[in-house]
Amino acid sequence: MARIKQVERDNHGNYGVTRVHEALNEEPGKKESRRRVQRVMHENGIKAQRSSKFKPQTTKSDPNEAANPNLLEQNFNVDGRNKVWLADMTYIRVGGKWAYLAVVLDLFDRKPIGWALGSSPTGELACMALRRATERRRPTKGLIHHSDRGCQYTSHSYRKLLEKNRIRGSMSRKGNPYDNAPMESFFKTLKVEWVYRQNYRDMKEALSSLFYFIDVYYCCKRIHSALGYKSPKNYEKRTLPAV
């Protein structure tokens, strides 16, 4: 029970039975059956503290801009980093108003590698997140960048930034969120496990909080089912060859 409670404290009460079980069995020399973990959690009323919230639309297509073809076709299996990046935007309430979070995610390890927060869902905000991703990862020619058909991603400035970095653009089919499902999953995790529990008074407070969740907790500690219940950092360590 003490070990289960510690796992829940370390992960802000967000882990259900499966993640608690995986986290406990990461400890060397200590193996527990899933059935036992489930029984103890059930008997003591321990479960993931989650709630559902409404998500407004963040991007709107521009009928005057041509969309890129869908190069991904819902193939989310990638054998190395900097092969496929995903991009999207979402809303976050800050000081009683909507703020907008643009994120670029590496599909290989589900790691957010560039993000930016602003007061308007502009193309420049999307460009800022992409520039941070390219500065951090320095991708080579051939990388696929996948997004929805929002005007931020079909804008001239965004297309020029992709061309400058020799990145191939790819876009979801119209009205099909499943074409960018891993990004949708990231935003759901971010909001349900963190943002909905906060009350951001201003942008400075929101930036500090988002930095902790995204760059410290999500990338380095939180385990992911799509990564075999490893954190992005540990998944990268175990799957990429040592340099």
N, C-alpha and C positions, 0 to 999 in steps of 0.2 A: 504494500500500500504506500509506504513512504517513497519508494522508487517511482511508482506511478504518479504520485502527486508532484514529485520533483520534475518529471517530464512535462506534466501539464503546466507547472509554473514557468519552466524554461521556454515554453511555447505559447504562453499567454492564454492557456485554456482552450486552444484550438484543435488539439489532437483527439481523434476518435480512437476506437479500439485498434484498428490496423496500424496506424502510425505510432501509437503508444507501444504496441507489440514490437514493431520494427526498431524503435528507438531503444527499448530495453535490451533487445538482442544485439545491439551494436556494442554494448558494454562487454569487454573481454571476460570470458569465463562465466558469464551469467546468462543462461538460456531459459526462457519461459515459454510455455505453450500459449497459443493464441486463445484457446478455450479458457485457460486460467485467468489471463489478463481480462478477457471479456467478463468472466464471472465476478472478479473482484471489483471491476469498474461498475458493473450493474448493481451489485449488492450495496455499493457505497454512493450510488447516484452520480457517478462521474461520467460526463460526456462532453463532447465539443460544444462550446458556447457560441452558437452561430445564429444569425438571423438573416432574413432576406430583405433586400431593399430594391426600390425601383431604379432602373438605370435609364436616364434620358438618352436620346440620340445625340451623338457627338460630331459626326461627320455627315456631310450632305454632298452628293455628287453634283458636278457641274456639267450640264448637257453640252456645253461648248468645248469640253476637253475630252479627248479620246483616251479610253482606259487601256492599260497594258493587258496582254493576254494572261490567262491563268497558267503559270508555269508549274505551280505546285500541285494542283489537282488533289488536294487533301492528302498528299504523301508526306507524313510528318516524321518519317524515319530518316535521320541524317547521320552520316558516319564520321562527321568531324565538324569542328567549329568553323565559323566564317564560310559556311556553305549556303545557309539560308537564314536570313534575318526576317523577322516579322515586325510590323509597325502598326500602331493604332493610337487612338485618343480616348479618354474618358473624362467624366465630370467628377469633381470633388467639391464639397461645400466648405468654403473658407470665409469666416467673418460674415455669415449670413448671405453670401453670394456664391455663384458658381465660379470655380476655377477649373482650369483644364490641364490634364496631365497627358503629355505625349511620351510614348515609350517605344524603344527599339529593343527587341528580344532576339537572342540567338537561339534558333530552334534546337540545336544540338544538345545544349545543356540547360535550356530553358532559363538562361541567365539574362536579366535586363542589363544591357550594356550601354544604354544611353537613354536619358530621360530629361524632361524639362517641364516646369510648371509655369503657367501664365494665366492672365486674366481673360484672354480671348483665345478661341480655337483657331488660330491663324496658321497659314502656311509657314510663317517664320518660326512659330513654336515647334512645328513638326521638323523643320530644318535644323533647329537647335539640337533636338534630340538625336537626329541622324549625325550631325557633325560631332557630337560627343562620342557616339558609337564608333565613328571612323577614326577619331583621334585615339581612342582607347585600343582598338583592335587592328588598325592599319590593314584592311582587307585587300586581297589580291584580286585580279581580274576573274570574273566568272561568278562572283557571289550573286545569289538571287535575293531580292528584296520584295517581300510580299505584304500587301496592305489591302484595305478596302478601296472603294472608288471615290472616297471623299475628295472634295476639291483641294484640300491641303496637299494630298498626294499626287493629284494630277496637275498641280500648279507648275508654272514655268520654272520658278525658282527651285522647286523640289526636284523636278526632272533634271535640271542642270547640275544639281548636287550629285544625283545618281550617276550622271554621265561623267562628271569630273572624277569620281572614284571608281569608274568602270564597273558599276553595279547594274545588273539586269533587273528591270522592273517587272513585277508580277502583281496581278490584282484579282481579288475575289469576284465571283459572279455576282451580278446585281441582286441584292437582297438575300445573300446566302452567308450568314455568320459562321456556318460550319467550315467554310473555306479558310477561316483564320481562327480555328477553335483553340489552339494553345494560347493565343493572346487573350481570347475571351476568358479562358480558364485563369490566366494570371490576374486579370482585372477582378474577377470574382473573388479570388483568394485575397487580393489586396484589400478589397472593400469589406468583405464579410469578416475576415480575420483581424482587420486593423482599422481601416478608415471609419467604419460605422460606429466604432467605439470611442472615437475622438471627437473633440469639439474645437476645431481650429479657429483661433481668434484672428489670426492674420497670416500672411504668406510666409513670414519668417518662421513661425511656429509650424506651419504645414510642411515647409521644406525640410526642417530638422527632423520631423516625425517620419516623413517619407524616406529620407536618407537612411534613417535607422532601419525601417522595415525592409526597404528594397536592397540596399547595399550591404547592410550588416546581417540582418536576420534571414531574409529570403535567400540571398545568394550563398551565404556561408553556413547556415544552420538548418533551415526548414527542409525536411525531407519530402520528396515528390514521388508519387506512384509511377509517373512516366519515366522516372530515372532509376527504377528499381529500389525505391525508398532510400535514395541518397540525396544529399543537398547538391546544388549545382557545383559547388566547389569540390566536394568529394567525388562526384561523378566525373568531373574533368580530370582529377588526379588519377583516378583508377582506370580511365579509358584512353587517355592520351599518352603517347610515349614520352618518357623522360627526355628532357633536352640537356 
